[in-house]
Amino acid sequence: LDCITVVLFFTAPICPFFPVLNPDGYSYTWTNDRLWRKNRAPNKGSECIGVDLNRNWDFEWGGEGTSSYPCAIDYKGPAPFSELETSAVKEWINAHKQKVVMYLNFHAYGQLWMTPYGYSTAKPSNEPEMMRYSKLAVDALSSFRGTIYDFGPVYTTIYPASSISVDWVRGAENILIAYTIELPDKGLHGFITPESEITPIGQETWLALRELLLTLGVEKNLLRTEEIVIV
């Protein structure tokens, strides 16, 4: 029924889903370091491995909340889009951005639904609109089993973080609806989500996505179009 509901608004719904943007780093979490964050690229002149891919985007690159030290967990890399992973996503978005209406970037953890920006307290011109959609999304999500999400700008809701993907998508590419979403929980299990929680987290998150799709379908006149939502 949910898929049929969405198709009523999109005759050819295109929802590219990139489940893992850091495949090498993810693989490493299962063999060496369960909480590894960066990719596994070597850093010239350093024995330390990896770049934080969510500090490697070309919008206010290298600002607050990033590091120039290759051994740091939030190392920004030697240049914007220096990494194969971020460069590949950049090229895909650039090739399709005329049709992209929403960008969702999922992380863990914290139960946060966040708008740009992370580099400073600056606000996008349509922040009131994004905040209204945030409220619709978290209310829909909460209706499933009462999970409460806070929402607001990255900078003030979680911490300063420059050169992040959601800032680039909104600030450089002018894709108007862009969110960073921190999935459950609030610290009890942290990054190690119990297997029993995976399905209910997916179910409640889908309710938020459905609400956004249906609202955008009506308010943005997306009926009978082939718009793109990146997840």
C-alpha positions in Angstrom: 0.0 0.0 0.0 2.8 2.4 0.8 4.5 1.9 -2.5 1.2 2.4 -4.3 0.6 5.6 -2.4 4.0 7.0 -3.6 3.4 5.9 -7.2 0.2 7.8 -7.3 2.4 10.9 -7.1 5.3 9.7 -9.2 4.6 7.9 -12.4 8.2 6.9 -12.5 9.6 7.4 -9.0 13.4 7.5 -9.1 14.9 7.0 -5.6 18.6 6.2 -5.9 19.7 4.5 -2.7 23.4 4.4 -1.9 23.5 2.0 1.1 27.2 2.4 1.9 29.4 5.3 0.6 32.5 3.9 2.3 32.7 0.3 1.3 36.3 -0.2 2.2 35.9 1.4 5.6 32.8 -0.6 6.3 34.6 -3.8 5.4 37.4 -2.9 7.8 34.9 -2.5 10.7 34.2 -6.2 10.4 37.8 -7.3 10.4 39.9 -4.9 12.4 38.1 -2.0 14.1 34.3 -2.1 14.6 34.1 1.7 15.0 36.3 2.7 12.1 35.0 5.9 10.5 37.3 7.0 7.7 37.9 5.4 4.3 41.0 3.2 3.8 43.0 5.5 1.4 46.7 5.9 2.2 47.8 9.4 3.1 51.0 10.7 1.4 53.7 11.4 3.9 51.8 9.8 6.8 51.5 6.3 8.3 47.9 7.1 9.2 45.2 5.8 6.9 42.0 7.3 5.7 40.0 10.4 5.1 36.7 11.3 6.8 34.5 11.3 3.7 32.0 13.6 5.4 34.6 16.3 5.7 35.7 16.1 2.1 33.0 18.1 0.2 33.8 21.3 -1.6 31.7 23.8 0.4 33.5 25.8 3.1 36.1 23.0 3.0 38.4 22.8 5.9 36.4 25.0 8.3 35.3 24.4 11.8 34.9 20.8 12.8 37.5 19.4 10.5 41.2 18.5 10.9 44.3 18.8 8.7 46.0 16.0 10.6 45.9 12.7 8.7 45.7 10.7 11.9 42.6 12.6 13.2 39.2 10.9 12.9 37.8 14.0 11.1 40.7 14.5 8.7 39.4 16.5 5.7 41.8 15.1 3.1 44.4 16.9 1.1 41.8 18.7 -1.1 38.0 18.8 -1.7 36.8 15.7 -3.4 40.2 14.1 -3.2 38.6 10.8 -2.5 37.1 8.3 -5.0 34.0 7.9 -3.0 33.0 11.6 -2.7 34.1 12.3 -6.2 31.8 9.6 -7.6 28.8 10.9 -5.7 29.6 14.5 -6.8 29.7 13.4 -10.5 26.4 11.5 -10.2 24.7 14.5 -8.6 26.1 16.9 -11.1 24.7 14.7 -13.9 21.2 14.6 -12.4 20.9 17.7 -10.3 18.3 19.4 -12.5 15.8 16.7 -11.3 17.0 16.2 -7.7 14.4 17.5 -5.3 15.6 16.0 -2.0 18.8 14.6 -0.5 18.8 12.5 2.6 22.1 11.5 4.3 21.7 8.8 7.0 24.1 8.4 9.9 24.1 7.1 13.4 23.4 7.9 16.1 21.4 10.5 18.1 17.8 10.6 16.8 18.3 13.9 15.0 16.8 15.3 11.8 19.1 18.1 10.7 19.1 20.8 8.1 22.2 22.6 6.7 24.5 24.2 7.6 27.2 22.5 9.6 30.0 25.0 8.9 28.5 27.9 10.7 25.2 29.4 12.0 24.4 30.7 8.5 21.0 29.6 7.3 19.8 28.6 3.9 17.2 31.0 2.4 14.5 28.3 2.6 15.3 27.2 6.2 11.7 27.8 7.4 10.4 25.4 4.7 13.0 22.7 5.6 12.2 23.1 9.3 8.5 22.7 8.5 9.1 19.5 6.6 11.4 18.3 9.4 8.5 18.6 11.8 6.2 16.7 9.5 8.8 14.0 9.2 9.6 13.5 12.9 6.0 13.6 13.8 5.2 10.8 11.3 8.2 8.8 12.5 7.1 9.2 16.1 3.6 7.8 15.4 5.0 4.3 14.9 6.3 3.6 18.4 7.0 7.0 20.0 10.6 7.5 19.0 11.4 11.2 19.5 13.8 13.1 17.2 15.1 16.6 17.7 15.5 18.7 14.6 17.4 21.8 13.6 20.6 22.9 11.8 23.6 20.7 12.0 25.8 23.4 13.6 23.6 23.9 16.6 21.8 20.6 16.9 24.8 18.3 17.0 28.2 20.2 16.6 30.1 22.3 14.1 31.0 20.2 11.0 32.3 21.8 7.8 32.8 20.3 4.4 29.9 17.9 4.9 27.7 16.5 2.1 24.5 18.2 3.1 26.1 21.6 3.1 27.6 21.0 -0.4 24.2 19.7 -1.7 22.3 22.8 -0.5 25.0 25.5 -0.6 26.9 24.6 -3.8 24.4 22.6 -5.8 21.3 24.5 -4.7 19.2 21.4 -4.1 16.6 22.9 -1.8 15.6 20.1 0.5 18.6 18.4 2.1 18.8 16.6 5.5 21.4 14.8 7.6 19.6 12.2 9.7 21.1 10.5 12.8 19.3 7.3 13.4 18.6 5.8 16.9 19.5 5.6 19.6 20.6 8.3 22.0 23.5 6.5 23.4 22.3 3.3 25.1 23.8 1.2 22.3 25.4 4.0 20.3 26.8 2.9 17.0 26.2 -0.8 17.7 22.5 -1.1 16.9 21.0 -4.4 18.2 19.7 -6.7 15.4 16.3 -6.5 17.0 16.1 -2.8 16.3 16.9 -2.8 12.6 13.4 -3.6 11.4 11.5 -1.2 13.6 14.0 1.6 12.9 13.4 1.0 9.2 9.6 1.0 9.6 9.5 4.2 11.5 11.9 5.9 9.2 9.9 4.9 6.2 6.9 6.7 7.7 9.0 9.9 7.8 10.1 9.4 4.2 6.6 8.7 3.0 5.3 11.9 4.6 8.0 13.9 2.9 7.3 12.3 -0.5 3.6 12.9 -0.2 3.9 16.5 1.0 6.5 17.3 -1.7 4.3 15.6 -4.3 1.5 18.0 -3.5 3.4 21.2 -2.7 6.1 21.0 -5.3 3.8 19.9 -8.1 5.7 16.7 -8.7 2.6 14.9 -10.1 3.4 13.0 -13.3 7.1 13.8 -13.2 10.3 11.9 -13.0 12.0 13.7 -10.1 14.8 12.2 -8.1 15.1 11.7 -4.4 18.5 10.6 -3.2 18.7 8.5 -0.1 
